[in-house]
Amino acid sequence: MSLRPASLALLAVLAAGPCAAQMTACPSSLGQGQKVLVDDIRGVESLVLDTLRGRVDAALAKLQLETRAARSASSASAPDPRVRAVRCFQRLPPDGSAFDDDVARELNAREVVLEVWAQTAALPPSQGPGFRALVGYALVPLRHYMPASPQGVLVIESKTRSVDSIDDLLALLDQSGALAIYTAVGSGVRFLHIDAYDEARTQLCAALGRLERIRKPSPDDVELKEAVRAMAQDVVRRARADPGYRGDMRASDPRSCIPPPV
Amino acid sequence: MPLDAWKHRELGGRVAALEAAAKKPAPPPQKKGPWDVASLLMPLMNGVAIALVGWWLTGAVEVALKRDTLQLAQVKEMQQLIAGLTADKLDAQSALPMALTLAAYGKPAVPPLLALLTERFDEIRGPATESALRAIGMSHREALCGPLLSLAKARAGRLSWPVQATVIRLLGDVRCEEAGAQLRAMDQRLATLDLAELALDYDSRPAFDKGSVKELRKMLAASLRSLEPLR
């Protein structure tokens, strides 16, 4: 898990707040297909969060269409790996450690590719109006299949002017296109481990493309990009080594999805 | 005084005869056999036996009553923990301590924990229940291996595959040696049957896919390894 000392201090303040963080079960995670779990955001009403889930779901659907359109140029036989957003009521992980090996294993079994949660607190008056926020992303398949990877759970600290509207909240969760990137990474890793090589390659390449387009990448972004690049190449190697594989990657260049340097 | 003399002589004779008879050694008493001894001791033995049986019966009844009372008290104490573990808003931080406290009751905690495993399995309760059952299995293997083996054989489509994976891990961790053949048979089945056929064995949620087969086979390999004798 990636978390800086300043974030730990903020986390301590948030943890002492009136609404205690709690990692409860998420029954809606049992549904079919890959999914992104949208947890509670401290201080935000449940109805607002339901609307937010709808917006996240719509954003994911749009991303899926884009990915599918990009993929259809190379292979028309690709299945549509739809990822849905699911709301987890009264669930607010205290920190990234909530996603230990056991929890990650069980969430991975339920085809959860990403879980997102956030904690916000008003800035002290000396720092002006606005909020400080900690947004957490658990890339469940990465956390499960590569437990040593520091990118399995990422917690990003940021400041925001407001958390009053759905747009504000969506912007908070989707900073630098984080939702799209992490969803694609989680989905790609999961596909890789069920031997769906073409889908894995599509998702990982989509994530890599988005990571390459970040203007000011954080150290976490840079590390994740290298990890995704290595996995995207690994997909090709695995596909070629699998005697049952009949797709396009048998003859393709492992580096083919890597976009040219900007 | 001829009459007095006669009486005197007569009395003297009689006394002498009596004294002679008294001096004659008495015939030795007839020896008593074991039956005579037994019949003599019988009343005493009866008494002792009745006392012993009474004491044993009282003790056994007392122990049984105490055991029942203890069990009832345990059930009442466990009830709170079970209610906590089945609550909808169960938090991960409290789930494990609750489950391990339940495990401290030993054998009586096995049925409720198995019910939690099979009927209320999720990402919070599942791992906590597994830890508790593992803890019980360390000291009461015999109480756990039978039920786990039954669950491992279940193929009615009522258990989800993550529950089955948990059962496989427990069989290995608790070292249920009688499970070896069953685990090998499961692995063979997973290796040979197609996905659609295997999926019928499990609840449809969560979905059973190629990843599930891989996970189950990984668990089976690990459990079979832990059942092998050390070299």
Interface residues (C-beta under 8 A of the other chain):
Chain A: Q22 M23 T24 A25 C26 P27 S29 L30 G31 Q32 G33 Q90 P94 A98 D102 V103 E106 L107 N108 A109 R110 E111 R190 H193 I194 D195 A196
Chain B: D88 K89 L90 D91 A92 Q93 D122 E123 I124 R125 G126 P127 E130 W161 P162 A165 R205 P206 A207 D209 K210 G211 S212 K214 E215
